[in-house]
């Protein structure tokens, strides 16, 4: 597994909020990424959805 830094996509581990995820270089939706901090496994799709929800909540909070 290659290390990925998903900070550009604002992907983070739902458990520990770590942003250093290990997995395939170009993950697909069903591929698993592992958090380097806590070791939890999450699908790329799951992490993308969580990031989108976080952005939507921020936009709602600021009134956009």
Biopython code that builds the backbone (N, CA, C, O; Angstrom):
import numpy as np
from Bio.PDB.StructureBuilder import StructureBuilder

atoms = [
    (1, "UNK", "N", (0.834, -1.186, 0.000)),
    (1, "UNK", "CA", (0.000, 0.000, 0.000)),
    (1, "UNK", "C", (0.879, 1.250, 0.000)),
    (1, "UNK", "O", (1.853, 1.345, 0.747)),
    (2, "UNK", "N", (0.523, 2.175, -0.828)),
    (2, "UNK", "CA", (1.232, 3.448, -0.875)),
    (2, "UNK", "C", (0.555, 4.423, 0.070)),
    (2, "UNK", "O", (-0.654, 4.344, 0.287)),
    (3, "UNK", "N", (1.325, 5.338, 0.631)),
    (3, "UNK", "CA", (0.745, 6.347, 1.514)),
    (3, "UNK", "C", (0.079, 7.447, 0.716)),
    (3, "UNK", "O", (0.624, 7.907, -0.287)),
    (4, "UNK", "N", (-1.077, 7.865, 1.147)),
    (4, "UNK", "CA", (-1.791, 8.956, 0.489)),
    (4, "UNK", "C", (-2.044, 10.063, 1.494)),
    (4, "UNK", "O", (-2.422, 9.807, 2.637)),
    (5, "UNK", "N", (-1.834, 11.277, 1.066)),
    (5, "UNK", "CA", (-2.230, 12.404, 1.889)),
    (5, "UNK", "C", (-3.450, 13.005, 1.238)),
    (5, "UNK", "O", (-3.352, 13.614, 0.173)),
    (6, "UNK", "N", (-4.592, 12.843, 1.859)),
    (6, "UNK", "CA", (-5.851, 13.277, 1.285)),
    (6, "UNK", "C", (-6.253, 14.657, 1.782)),
    (6, "UNK", "O", (-7.433, 15.005, 1.755)),
    (7, "UNK", "N", (-5.285, 15.446, 2.235)),
    (7, "UNK", "CA", (-5.644, 16.754, 2.779)),
    (7, "UNK", "C", (-6.237, 17.657, 1.710)),
    (7, "UNK", "O", (-7.027, 18.542, 2.038)),
    (8, "UNK", "N", (-5.886, 17.466, 0.445)),
    (8, "UNK", "CA", (-6.455, 18.284, -0.616)),
    (8, "UNK", "C", (-7.952, 18.033, -0.729)),
    (8, "UNK", "O", (-8.711, 18.947, -1.054)),
    (9, "UNK", "N", (-8.376, 16.823, -0.467)),
    (9, "UNK", "CA", (-9.788, 16.468, -0.532)),
    (9, "UNK", "C", (-10.468, 16.622, 0.823)),
    (9, "UNK", "O", (-11.682, 16.443, 0.927)),
    (10, "UNK", "N", (-9.724, 16.944, 1.836)),
    (10, "UNK", "CA", (-10.213, 17.078, 3.200)),
    (10, "UNK", "C", (-10.820, 15.785, 3.718)),
    (10, "UNK", "O", (-11.783, 15.803, 4.486)),
    (11, "UNK", "N", (-10.250, 14.661, 3.292)),
    (11, "UNK", "CA", (-10.694, 13.377, 3.814)),
    (11, "UNK", "C", (-10.022, 13.149, 5.151)),
    (11, "UNK", "O", (-8.832, 13.419, 5.316)),
    (12, "UNK", "N", (-10.784, 12.654, 6.094)),
    (12, "UNK", "CA", (-10.221, 12.355, 7.400)),
    (12, "UNK", "C", (-10.893, 11.134, 7.984)),
    (12, "UNK", "O", (-12.019, 10.792, 7.624)),
    (13, "UNK", "N", (-10.201, 10.493, 8.873)),
    (13, "UNK", "CA", (-10.723, 9.306, 9.546)),
    (13, "UNK", "C", (-11.874, 9.735, 10.457)),
    (13, "UNK", "O", (-11.707, 10.644, 11.271)),
    (14, "UNK", "N", (-13.040, 9.095, 10.332)),
    (14, "UNK", "CA", (-14.175, 9.452, 11.188)),
    (14, "UNK", "C", (-13.915, 9.186, 12.667)),
    (14, "UNK", "O", (-14.526, 9.821, 13.527)),
    (15, "UNK", "N", (-13.026, 8.265, 12.965)),
    (15, "UNK", "CA", (-12.770, 7.893, 14.358)),
    (15, "UNK", "C", (-11.843, 8.883, 15.053)),
    (15, "UNK", "O", (-12.169, 9.385, 16.129)),
    (16, "UNK", "N", (-10.680, 9.170, 14.443)),
    (16, "UNK", "CA", (-9.672, 9.989, 15.136)),
    (16, "UNK", "C", (-9.397, 11.329, 14.454)),
    (16, "UNK", "O", (-8.610, 12.130, 14.957)),
    (17, "UNK", "N", (-10.040, 11.574, 13.312)),
    (17, "UNK", "CA", (-9.868, 12.807, 12.523)),
    (17, "UNK", "C", (-8.476, 12.931, 11.910)),
    (17, "UNK", "O", (-8.072, 14.013, 11.486)),
    (18, "UNK", "N", (-7.743, 11.815, 11.867)),
    (18, "UNK", "CA", (-6.436, 11.806, 11.211)),
    (18, "UNK", "C", (-6.583, 11.956, 9.704)),
    (18, "UNK", "O", (-7.553, 11.471, 9.120)),
    (19, "UNK", "N", (-5.637, 12.617, 9.081)),
    (19, "UNK", "CA", (-5.730, 12.866, 7.640)),
    (19, "UNK", "C", (-4.687, 12.106, 6.825)),
    (19, "UNK", "O", (-4.628, 12.265, 5.606)),
    (20, "UNK", "N", (-3.871, 11.289, 7.471)),
    (20, "UNK", "CA", (-2.907, 10.502, 6.710)),
    (20, "UNK", "C", (-3.498, 9.109, 6.529)),
    (20, "UNK", "O", (-3.581, 8.322, 7.472)),
    (21, "UNK", "N", (-3.904, 8.825, 5.296)),
    (21, "UNK", "CA", (-4.577, 7.573, 4.980)),
    (21, "UNK", "C", (-3.707, 6.751, 4.040)),
    (21, "UNK", "O", (-3.109, 7.283, 3.105)),
    (22, "UNK", "N", (-3.644, 5.467, 4.294)),
    (22, "UNK", "CA", (-2.852, 4.574, 3.468)),
    (22, "UNK", "C", (-3.776, 3.723, 2.623)),
    (22, "UNK", "O", (-4.776, 3.190, 3.104)),
    (23, "UNK", "N", (-3.421, 3.607, 1.352)),
    (23, "UNK", "CA", (-4.220, 2.803, 0.448)),
    (23, "UNK", "C", (-3.671, 2.911, -0.956)),
    (23, "UNK", "O", (-2.542, 3.363, -1.147)),
    (24, "UNK", "N", (-4.454, 2.501, -1.944)),
    (24, "UNK", "CA", (-4.010, 2.574, -3.333)),
    (24, "UNK", "C", (-3.743, 4.020, -3.758)),
    (24, "UNK", "O", (-4.323, 4.961, -3.216)),
    (25, "UNK", "N", (-2.869, 4.169, -4.722)),
    (25, "UNK", "CA", (-2.492, 5.510, -5.197)),
    (25, "UNK", "C", (-3.693, 6.277, -5.760)),
    (25, "UNK", "O", (-3.830, 7.476, -5.521)),
    (26, "UNK", "N", (-4.548, 5.599, -6.494)),
    (26, "UNK", "CA", (-5.753, 6.197, -7.069)),
    (26, "UNK", "C", (-6.951, 5.339, -6.665)),
    (26, "UNK", "O", (-7.393, 4.488, -7.438)),
    (27, "UNK", "N", (-7.474, 5.556, -5.469)),
    (27, "UNK", "CA", (-8.538, 4.676, -4.974)),
    (27, "UNK", "C", (-9.856, 4.864, -5.705)),
    (27, "UNK", "O", (-10.192, 5.958, -6.159)),
    (28, "UNK", "N", (-10.594, 3.760, -5.806)),
    (28, "UNK", "CA", (-11.974, 3.787, -6.308)),
    (28, "UNK", "C", (-12.887, 3.808, -5.095)),
    (28, "UNK", "O", (-12.426, 3.695, -3.959)),
    (29, "UNK", "N", (-14.164, 3.950, -5.335)),
    (29, "UNK", "CA", (-15.127, 4.070, -4.247)),
    (29, "UNK", "C", (-15.163, 2.913, -3.281)),
    (29, "UNK", "O", (-15.369, 3.117, -2.085)),
    (30, "UNK", "N", (-14.963, 1.678, -3.778)),
    (30, "UNK", "CA", (-15.078, 0.517, -2.907)),
    (30, "UNK", "C", (-13.757, 0.096, -2.267)),
    (30, "UNK", "O", (-13.734, -0.836, -1.464)),
    (31, "UNK", "N", (-12.666, 0.762, -2.607)),
    (31, "UNK", "CA", (-11.370, 0.375, -2.053)),
    (31, "UNK", "C", (-11.180, 0.945, -0.647)),
    (31, "UNK", "O", (-11.625, 2.050, -0.335)),
    (32, "UNK", "N", (-10.520, 0.171, 0.172)),
    (32, "UNK", "CA", (-10.328, 0.531, 1.576)),
    (32, "UNK", "C", (-9.076, 1.381, 1.755)),
    (32, "UNK", "O", (-8.046, 1.150, 1.122)),
    (33, "UNK", "N", (-9.195, 2.365, 2.631)),
    (33, "UNK", "CA", (-8.066, 3.181, 3.061)),
    (33, "UNK", "C", (-7.914, 2.976, 4.557)),
    (33, "UNK", "O", (-8.900, 2.883, 5.287)),
    (34, "UNK", "N", (-6.665, 2.907, 5.006)),
    (34, "UNK", "CA", (-6.413, 2.684, 6.415)),
    (34, "UNK", "C", (-5.810, 3.936, 7.024)),
    (34, "UNK", "O", (-4.882, 4.520, 6.465)),
    (35, "UNK", "N", (-6.335, 4.347, 8.165)),
    (35, "UNK", "CA", (-5.801, 5.496, 8.881)),
    (35, "UNK", "C", (-4.459, 5.103, 9.493)),
    (35, "UNK", "O", (-4.352, 4.077, 10.164)),
    (36, "UNK", "N", (-3.448, 5.919, 9.261)),
    (36, "UNK", "CA", (-2.121, 5.629, 9.791)),
    (36, "UNK", "C", (-2.055, 5.883, 11.301)),
    (36, "UNK", "O", (-1.157, 5.377, 11.973)),
    (37, "UNK", "N", (-2.995, 6.660, 11.833)),
    (37, "UNK", "CA", (-2.960, 6.989, 13.263)),
    (37, "UNK", "C", (-3.650, 5.937, 14.123)),
    (37, "UNK", "O", (-3.090, 5.494, 15.125)),
    (38, "UNK", "N", (-4.870, 5.531, 13.738)),
    (38, "UNK", "CA", (-5.617, 4.599, 14.591)),
    (38, "UNK", "C", (-5.787, 3.214, 13.975)),
    (38, "UNK", "O", (-6.160, 2.270, 14.672)),
    (39, "UNK", "N", (-5.517, 3.083, 12.674)),
    (39, "UNK", "CA", (-5.597, 1.777, 12.030)),
    (39, "UNK", "C", (-6.971, 1.399, 11.491)),
    (39, "UNK", "O", (-7.121, 0.321, 10.914)),
    (40, "UNK", "N", (-7.968, 2.245, 11.660)),
    (40, "UNK", "CA", (-9.312, 1.942, 11.138)),
    (40, "UNK", "C", (-9.310, 1.875, 9.619)),
    (40, "UNK", "O", (-8.571, 2.602, 8.955)),
    (41, "UNK", "N", (-10.147, 0.994, 9.075)),
    (41, "UNK", "CA", (-10.329, 0.869, 7.628)),
    (41, "UNK", "C", (-11.663, 1.486, 7.223)),
    (41, "UNK", "O", (-12.685, 1.265, 7.872)),
    (42, "UNK", "N", (-11.638, 2.263, 6.144)),
    (42, "UNK", "CA", (-12.848, 2.886, 5.622)),
    (42, "UNK", "C", (-12.771, 2.875, 4.112)),
    (42, "UNK", "O", (-11.688, 2.981, 3.538)),
    (43, "UNK", "N", (-13.932, 2.746, 3.458)),
    (43, "UNK", "CA", (-13.934, 2.798, 1.998)),
    (43, "UNK", "C", (-13.742, 4.243, 1.555)),
    (43, "UNK", "O", (-14.103, 5.177, 2.272)),
    (44, "UNK", "N", (-13.176, 4.415, 0.375)),
    (44, "UNK", "CA", (-12.963, 5.745, -0.182)),
    (44, "UNK", "C", (-14.306, 6.463, -0.327)),
    (44, "UNK", "O", (-14.403, 7.658, -0.052)),
    (45, "UNK", "N", (-15.335, 5.739, -0.757)),
    (45, "UNK", "CA", (-16.674, 6.303, -0.906)),
    (45, "UNK", "C", (-17.197, 6.854, 0.425)),
    (45, "UNK", "O", (-17.751, 7.951, 0.479)),
    (46, "UNK", "N", (-17.016, 6.093, 1.470)),
    (46, "UNK", "CA", (-17.466, 6.505, 2.805)),
    (46, "UNK", "C", (-16.753, 7.789, 3.252)),
    (46, "UNK", "O", (-17.379, 8.687, 3.814)),
    (47, "UNK", "N", (-15.464, 7.867, 3.004)),
    (47, "UNK", "CA", (-14.693, 9.045, 3.388)),
    (47, "UNK", "C", (-15.084, 10.267, 2.554)),
    (47, "UNK", "O", (-15.149, 11.385, 3.065)),
    (48, "UNK", "N", (-15.345, 10.036, 1.265)),
    (48, "UNK", "CA", (-15.801, 11.133, 0.398)),
    (48, "UNK", "C", (-17.145, 11.682, 0.874)),
    (48, "UNK", "O", (-17.336, 12.896, 0.945)),
    (49, "UNK", "N", (-18.059, 10.796, 1.194)),
    (49, "UNK", "CA", (-19.386, 11.239, 1.658)),
    (49, "UNK", "C", (-19.284, 12.038, 2.944)),
    (49, "UNK", "O", (-19.973, 13.045, 3.105)),
    (50, "UNK", "N", (-18.436, 11.602, 3.856)),
    (50, "UNK", "CA", (-18.249, 12.327, 5.118)),
    (50, "UNK", "C", (-17.668, 13.718, 4.859)),
    (50, "UNK", "O", (-18.064, 14.688, 5.504)),
    (51, "UNK", "N", (-16.727, 13.813, 3.915)),
    (51, "UNK", "CA", (-16.125, 15.111, 3.580)),
    (51, "UNK", "C", (-17.166, 16.046, 2.961)),
    (51, "UNK", "O", (-17.191, 17.236, 3.272)),
    (52, "UNK", "N", (-18.012, 15.520, 2.097)),
    (52, "UNK", "CA", (-19.060, 16.327, 1.462)),
    (52, "UNK", "C", (-20.055, 16.826, 2.512)),
    (52, "UNK", "O", (-20.462, 17.988, 2.480)),
    (53, "UNK", "N", (-20.444, 15.955, 3.436)),
    (53, "UNK", "CA", (-21.362, 16.361, 4.493)),
    (53, "UNK", "C", (-20.760, 17.466, 5.357)),
    (53, "UNK", "O", (-21.459, 18.391, 5.772)),
    (54, "UNK", "N", (-19.469, 17.363, 5.621)),
    (54, "UNK", "CA", (-18.797, 18.374, 6.442)),
    (54, "UNK", "C", (-18.797, 19.727, 5.728)),
    (54, "UNK", "O", (-19.042, 20.757, 6.356)),
    (55, "UNK", "N", (-18.525, 19.730, 4.435)),
    (55, "UNK", "CA", (-18.539, 20.974, 3.656)),
    (55, "UNK", "C", (-19.949, 21.547, 3.603)),
    (55, "UNK", "O", (-20.134, 22.754, 3.760)),
    (56, "UNK", "N", (-20.948, 20.688, 3.383)),
    (56, "UNK", "CA", (-22.334, 21.152, 3.343)),
    (56, "UNK", "C", (-22.750, 21.768, 4.681)),
    (56, "UNK", "O", (-23.433, 22.791, 4.704)),
    (57, "UNK", "N", (-22.346, 21.156, 5.786)),
    (57, "UNK", "CA", (-22.675, 21.701, 7.104)),
    (57, "UNK", "C", (-22.015, 23.059, 7.313)),
    (57, "UNK", "O", (-22.621, 23.961, 7.890)),
    (58, "UNK", "N", (-20.789, 23.207, 6.852)),
    (58, "UNK", "CA", (-20.097, 24.486, 6.967)),
    (58, "UNK", "C", (-20.796, 25.552, 6.141)),
    (58, "UNK", "O", (-20.987, 26.673, 6.613)),
    (59, "UNK", "N", (-21.177, 25.222, 4.922)),
    (59, "UNK", "CA", (-21.880, 26.183, 4.065)),
    (59, "UNK", "C", (-23.229, 26.571, 4.668)),
    (59, "UNK", "O", (-23.623, 27.736, 4.612)),
    (60, "UNK", "N", (-23.931, 25.608, 5.238)),
    (60, "UNK", "CA", (-25.215, 25.896, 5.878)),
    (60, "UNK", "C", (-25.018, 26.806, 7.094)),
    (60, "UNK", "O", (-25.798, 27.729, 7.327)),
    (61, "UNK", "N", (-23.961, 26.526, 7.865)),
    (61, "UNK", "CA", (-23.691, 27.306, 9.075)),
    (61, "UNK", "C", (-23.386, 28.772, 8.744)),
    (61, "UNK", "O", (-23.761, 29.666, 9.502)),
    (62, "UNK", "N", (-22.711, 29.022, 7.620)),
    (62, "UNK", "CA", (-22.369, 30.402, 7.272)),
    (62, "UNK", "C", (-23.435, 31.054, 6.400)),
    (62, "UNK", "O", (-23.288, 32.205, 5.988)),
    (63, "UNK", "N", (-24.506, 30.320, 6.122)),
    (63, "UNK", "CA", (-25.653, 30.893, 5.420)),
    (63, "UNK", "C", (-25.608, 30.842, 3.920)),
    (63, "UNK", "O", (-26.271, 31.644, 3.261)),
    (64, "UNK", "N", (-24.853, 29.932, 3.355)),
    (64, "UNK", "CA", (-24.824, 29.793, 1.887)),
    (64, "UNK", "C", (-25.623, 28.590, 1.445)),
    (64, "UNK", "O", (-25.713, 28.314, 0.249)),
]
sb = StructureBuilder()
sb.init_structure("model")
sb.init_model(0)
sb.init_chain("A")
sb.init_seg("    ")
for serial, (resi, resn, name, xyz) in enumerate(atoms, 1):
    if name == "N":
        sb.init_residue(resn, " ", resi, " ")
    sb.init_atom(name, np.array(xyz, "f"), 0.0, 1.0, " ", f" {name:<3s}", serial, name[0])
structure = sb.get_structure()
